[in-house]
Amino acid sequence: MTKHFKTDSVVVRKFNMKDVEQVYQNLLSQNHLSKTQDKDEKDTESFNRSTKKIRFKSVHKSAGKINSRNENSEYQNMEQTKLIVKSAINEYYTDEPTWAVEDKINKNLVGIIKVTNYSPKNKMCNITWMMSYKYWNNEFMKEALMQIFNFLFSKKNIELIECSYYEQDINTSVILDEIGMTREASLRDRRVNERTNKKENFVIYSMNKEEFLETMEVNASDNICYKNLKRKI
């Protein structure tokens, strides 16, 4: 059974239909801005918005709602957003659940985490996520991811978790490094960035159960991401 989690900063929970407006306003409408930004804006902010659009698309590929001929069809209106949220609700109790990440203080929905490519035979899965660009410079996603990792390793018979991203997404590499994942490979020139029109590498990180336990023990005393893990595996 999928569970919800609380840390000092976030609540990681099931989606509900009351989330539709916040998904649109806090996540999808921000992604639209990457298409219409002035070219003189700072590269870092431009980057963050455009990469989040890509990541949110990957969250919902398994639901079969991505139209490859019109990749922006998901972001056009509230009706499409309702379909996205309904899909996330339906996925919650499956082997590839989707969680909402909520700011514990002001109750704003600030991100999404999803399990993909779950393989019971190989005891592994992939984690993908997206987050409002306004919240990148804090511990929110790291805290949420550590709760999900702990749950998957302790309750779902997972022995290896993989995360992958396109190399230009610097924020993702920072998070994965800080939570102790290992960079395994960089696959060359796997796509053309629609913003820069340059090819990007596809990077793969992973962490196994033993590494998670070791990292949790080392960091539990002084790292907020680990302090909140009440239960040891």
C-alpha positions as CSV (number, residue, x, y, z in Angstrom):
1,M,0.0,0.0,0.0
2,T,1.3,3.4,-0.9
3,K,1.7,5.9,2.0
4,H,2.0,9.6,2.6
5,F,4.9,11.1,4.5
6,K,5.7,14.3,6.5
7,T,9.0,16.0,7.0
8,D,9.9,19.3,8.7
9,S,9.2,21.1,5.4
10,V,6.9,19.0,3.2
11,V,4.0,16.6,3.0
12,V,4.3,13.9,0.4
13,R,0.7,12.7,-0.3
14,K,-1.9,11.4,-2.7
15,F,-3.3,13.8,-5.2
16,N,-6.9,14.9,-5.1
17,M,-9.1,16.9,-7.5
18,K,-8.7,20.0,-5.3
19,D,-5.1,20.1,-6.5
20,V,-6.1,20.9,-10.1
21,E,-5.8,24.7,-9.9
22,Q,-2.5,24.5,-8.1
23,V,-1.1,22.0,-10.6
24,Y,-2.0,24.4,-13.4
25,Q,-0.9,27.6,-11.7
26,N,2.2,26.4,-9.8
27,L,3.6,23.9,-12.3
28,L,2.1,23.9,-15.8
29,S,1.5,27.7,-16.4
30,Q,5.1,28.3,-15.2
31,N,6.3,25.8,-17.9
32,H,4.5,27.9,-20.5
33,L,6.8,30.8,-19.7
34,S,9.8,28.9,-21.1
35,K,8.3,29.2,-24.5
36,T,7.8,33.0,-24.4
37,Q,10.7,34.3,-22.3
38,D,12.8,37.2,-23.5
39,K,16.2,36.0,-24.7
40,D,17.9,38.5,-22.4
41,E,16.7,36.7,-19.2
42,K,19.3,34.9,-17.0
43,D,20.2,31.5,-18.4
44,T,19.7,29.8,-15.0
45,E,16.1,30.8,-14.7
46,S,15.4,30.0,-18.3
47,F,17.0,26.6,-17.9
48,N,15.0,25.7,-14.8
49,R,11.7,26.5,-16.4
50,S,12.3,24.6,-19.6
51,T,13.7,21.5,-18.0
52,K,10.7,21.2,-15.7
53,K,8.4,21.1,-18.7
54,I,10.4,18.1,-20.0
55,R,10.3,16.4,-16.6
56,F,6.6,16.8,-16.1
57,K,6.0,15.3,-19.5
58,S,8.0,12.2,-18.4
59,V,5.9,11.9,-15.3
60,H,2.8,11.3,-17.4
61,K,4.1,9.2,-20.3
62,S,3.0,6.0,-18.6
63,A,-0.6,7.3,-18.5
64,G,-0.5,7.4,-22.3
65,K,-1.6,11.0,-22.5
66,I,1.4,12.6,-24.3
67,N,0.7,13.5,-27.9
68,S,4.1,13.4,-29.7
69,R,2.8,15.5,-32.5
70,N,1.8,18.3,-30.2
71,E,4.0,18.1,-27.2
72,N,2.4,21.2,-25.6
73,S,-1.2,19.9,-25.7
74,E,-1.0,18.9,-22.0
75,Y,-0.5,22.5,-21.0
76,Q,-3.3,24.3,-22.8
77,N,-6.2,24.4,-20.3
78,M,-7.7,23.4,-17.0
79,E,-9.5,20.4,-18.6
80,Q,-6.2,18.9,-19.6
81,T,-4.9,19.5,-16.1
82,K,-7.9,17.7,-14.6
83,L,-6.9,14.6,-16.7
84,I,-3.4,14.8,-15.4
85,V,-4.5,14.9,-11.8
86,K,-7.0,12.1,-12.3
87,S,-4.3,10.0,-13.8
88,A,-2.1,10.7,-10.8
89,I,-4.9,9.8,-8.4
90,N,-5.5,6.5,-10.2
91,E,-1.7,5.6,-10.1
92,Y,-1.4,6.1,-6.4
93,Y,-2.1,2.5,-5.3
94,T,-0.3,0.9,-8.3
95,D,3.3,-0.3,-8.6
96,E,4.2,3.0,-10.2
97,P,2.6,5.5,-7.8
98,T,2.5,9.3,-8.2
99,W,2.8,11.6,-5.2
100,A,2.1,15.3,-4.7
101,V,4.7,17.3,-2.8
102,E,3.1,20.0,-0.6
103,D,4.7,22.9,1.3
104,K,3.9,21.9,4.9
105,I,3.6,25.6,6.1
106,N,1.5,27.3,3.4
107,K,-0.1,24.1,1.9
108,N,1.0,25.0,-1.6
109,L,1.5,22.2,-4.0
110,V,5.1,22.6,-5.2
111,G,6.0,19.3,-6.9
112,I,5.4,15.8,-8.1
113,I,7.3,12.5,-7.7
114,K,6.6,9.4,-9.7
115,V,7.9,5.8,-9.8
116,T,8.4,4.5,-13.4
117,N,9.8,1.4,-15.1
118,Y,9.1,-0.7,-12.0
119,S,10.6,-4.2,-12.5
120,P,9.7,-6.8,-9.8
121,K,11.9,-9.3,-11.5
122,N,15.0,-7.1,-11.3
123,K,13.9,-5.4,-8.1
124,M,14.4,-1.9,-9.4
125,C,12.6,1.2,-10.5
126,N,13.2,4.7,-11.8
127,I,12.2,7.9,-10.0
128,T,11.2,11.0,-11.9
129,W,10.0,14.3,-10.6
130,M,9.3,18.0,-11.3
131,M,9.1,21.0,-9.0
132,S,8.1,24.6,-9.2
133,Y,11.2,26.7,-10.0
134,K,10.4,28.9,-7.0
135,Y,11.4,26.1,-4.7
136,W,14.6,24.8,-6.2
137,N,16.9,26.6,-3.8
138,N,15.8,24.7,-0.7
139,E,15.7,21.2,0.8
140,F,12.1,20.4,-0.2
141,M,12.7,17.9,-3.0
142,K,15.6,16.3,-1.2
143,E,13.5,15.7,1.9
144,A,10.7,14.3,-0.2
145,L,12.9,12.0,-2.3
146,M,14.5,10.5,0.8
147,Q,11.1,9.6,2.2
148,I,10.2,7.9,-1.1
149,F,13.6,6.0,-1.3
150,N,13.1,4.8,2.3
151,F,9.6,3.6,1.5
152,L,10.6,1.8,-1.7
153,F,13.7,0.1,-0.1
154,S,11.8,-1.0,3.0
155,K,8.3,-1.8,1.8
156,K,8.3,-2.5,-1.9
157,N,11.1,-5.1,-2.4
158,I,13.2,-2.6,-4.4
159,E,17.0,-3.1,-4.3
160,L,18.1,-0.4,-6.8
161,I,16.6,3.0,-7.7
162,E,17.6,4.8,-10.9
163,C,17.2,8.5,-11.8
164,S,18.0,9.9,-15.2
165,Y,18.0,13.4,-16.7
166,Y,19.4,15.5,-19.5
167,E,22.8,17.0,-18.7
168,Q,21.8,20.6,-19.0
169,D,19.5,20.2,-16.0
170,I,22.1,21.3,-13.5
171,N,19.6,21.4,-10.6
172,T,18.9,17.7,-10.9
173,S,22.6,16.7,-10.7
174,V,23.0,18.8,-7.5
175,I,20.1,17.0,-5.8
176,L,21.2,13.5,-6.8
177,D,24.8,14.2,-5.7
178,E,23.6,15.5,-2.3
179,I,21.4,12.6,-1.6
180,G,24.3,10.2,-2.3
181,M,23.4,8.7,-5.6
182,T,26.2,7.5,-8.0
183,R,26.6,8.8,-11.5
184,E,26.9,5.7,-13.7
185,A,26.8,6.9,-17.3
186,S,26.5,9.8,-19.7
187,L,24.9,8.8,-23.0
188,R,26.1,11.1,-25.7
189,D,23.9,13.4,-27.8
190,R,20.5,11.8,-26.9
191,R,18.3,14.8,-27.8
192,V,18.3,18.3,-29.2
193,N,17.4,20.9,-26.6
194,E,14.4,22.8,-28.0
195,R,15.6,26.1,-26.3
196,T,19.3,26.0,-27.3
197,N,19.0,23.8,-30.4
198,K,22.1,21.9,-29.2
199,K,22.5,18.2,-28.5
200,E,22.5,17.1,-24.8
201,N,23.8,14.0,-23.1
202,F,21.5,11.8,-21.1
203,V,22.8,11.1,-17.6
204,I,22.0,8.0,-15.4
205,Y,22.4,7.9,-11.6
206,S,21.6,5.0,-9.3
207,M,21.6,4.0,-5.6
208,N,21.2,0.5,-4.2
209,K,19.7,-0.5,-0.9
210,E,23.1,-1.0,0.8
211,E,24.3,2.4,-0.3
212,F,21.1,4.0,1.0
213,L,21.6,2.4,4.4
214,E,25.2,3.5,4.6
215,T,24.4,7.1,3.6
216,M,21.5,7.2,6.1
217,E,23.8,6.1,8.9
218,V,26.5,8.6,8.1
219,N,24.2,11.6,7.6
220,A,21.4,11.0,10.2
221,S,23.0,13.2,12.8
222,D,23.5,16.4,10.7
223,N,21.5,16.2,7.5
224,I,17.8,17.3,7.6
225,C,17.0,14.9,4.7
226,Y,17.9,11.9,6.9
227,K,16.8,13.2,10.3
228,N,13.2,12.8,9.2
229,L,13.5,9.1,8.4
230,K,11.9,7.8,11.5
231,R,12.1,4.1,10.5
232,K,15.3,2.3,9.7
233,I,15.1,-0.5,7.1
